Amino acid sequence: MHKFGYKNKKLYCEDLKLETLVKKYGTPLYVYSENTISGHYESLKRAFSDLDTSICFAVKANANLSILKLITNIRGGFDVVSQGELRRVIAAYGDPGKCVFAGVAKSAEEIEFALEKDIYCFNVESEAELLRIDKVAAKMKKKAPVAVRVNPDVEAKTHAKVTTGTYKNKFGVAFDDVMKIYTRGQKLKNVYWRGVQMHIGSQLTSVKPFEQAVRKVAPLAQKLKQKYKIEFFSIGGGMGIVYDPALESGKPEWWKTPAAEKTITPEKYAEAVVPHLKPLGLKILLEPGRFIAGNAGVLISRVEYVKRTAKKNFVIVDAGMNDLMRPALYDSYHEIVPLTKKSGKLLPSDVVGPVCESADTFSVDRPLPSVSEGEYVAFMSAGAYGMTMASNYNTRPYPAEVLVKDDFHHLIRPRQMPARMWESENVARWLKYVRK
Ligand SMILES: *Cc1c(COP(=O)(O)O)cnc(C)c1O
């Protein structure tokens, strides 16, 4: 459960009125709820308390240093997919010894950096990568902890762009080839097998694919434990969240929500997979990103103009696809609510941003309360894959980010100053002198 809601018609994050933050910091503005993040973490930890579990937050979901420090404070580990993410974790006082490193394209430089920092494990996505890790480790006179990311060929039944565990995807090692790699790796001098990993996709709203994948990979994990003394089995992330709670009553008949209204709970998830995991006696890693941070954040935006045409009611806001890319990239649904609760008729509205792309659209003909210039709206559930995907497209500065706990708050990233957007660029020397 998240901690955003109306009190006396004003939208709050925990005990803080969002309007206060908007007045202080302007828009577009990301706001995160600390108690929501730690609550999600604890609920997952509790659901899996029958096992020796370690929760490794997927940094790519939300990489702000304050969020990473919060995860560190509540004793979480991290799932990183680049040297940059590992450096962020370290900058946030996180322990590299609690980091797993995934990704299909780890460069020699990234491997060397991670080895130097003594990360917990490399999740290897190909045999070529395993050989490269062995080579880099040899050069450093080290032994690298490794695990294979298994591609179990299970349909995750989620959006095609976030499915990762079928043979059509670039990720992991095909289930049938996994044993061969472990045998091969055993002969290498500078790696040792520490575990086995999988991650079948993101925003999964049913436990079935998880259960299917765990059931398929568990016997393999058992075998690897006997043969190579592996100590962990990571079952990845992917738990889906509710993007459309349909809590706003009064949606007209003609509006059919495309989004899932139900998703899995930590309890249901644990119920489905723990029976397969418990007999293994292995340490179980979870790599949630979206589940932890997704509905712990909102993006607040100001209505700049309302443009009524014969066909449409456009609500033009000051946040764009460069601030929140999910709708443009995945046709994702984000609930849009005004900061001041309104009564009255709902109007089919296209909420659009300022970017010069037709994809810069947050809703199409969605029934929304009528809002006017100068009012504010919040895009709900924007805490994961929001700010981390933001760009400077259209030379628009990065939005500001605020962390809220109870009734206090901290600006955890100020709005980017315009000149910062081109500060590292320079004009080629021969362009500097113009012949008159
Ligand atoms: C992205 C990713 C995750 C997190 O996925 P969520 O759907 O956000 O939980 C976990 N593990 C790996 C390897 C990933 O690439």
The ligand as a Gaussian input file, in Angstrom:
#p B3LYP/6-31G(d) Opt

LIG

0 1
 C       15.273000      -4.885000     -14.167000
 C       15.734000      -6.056000     -13.409000
 C       15.146000      -6.359000     -12.181000
 C       14.014000      -5.577000     -11.574000
 O       12.815000      -5.715000     -12.263000
 P       11.454000      -5.145000     -11.638000
 O       10.424000      -5.537000     -12.609000
 O       11.599000      -3.682000     -11.518000
 O       11.265000      -5.796000     -10.316000
 C       15.665000      -7.441000     -11.484000
 N       16.685000      -8.193000     -11.979000
 C       17.252000      -7.922000     -13.167000
 C       18.361000      -8.762000     -13.650000
 C       16.796000      -6.847000     -13.927000
 O       17.361000      -6.597000     -15.102000

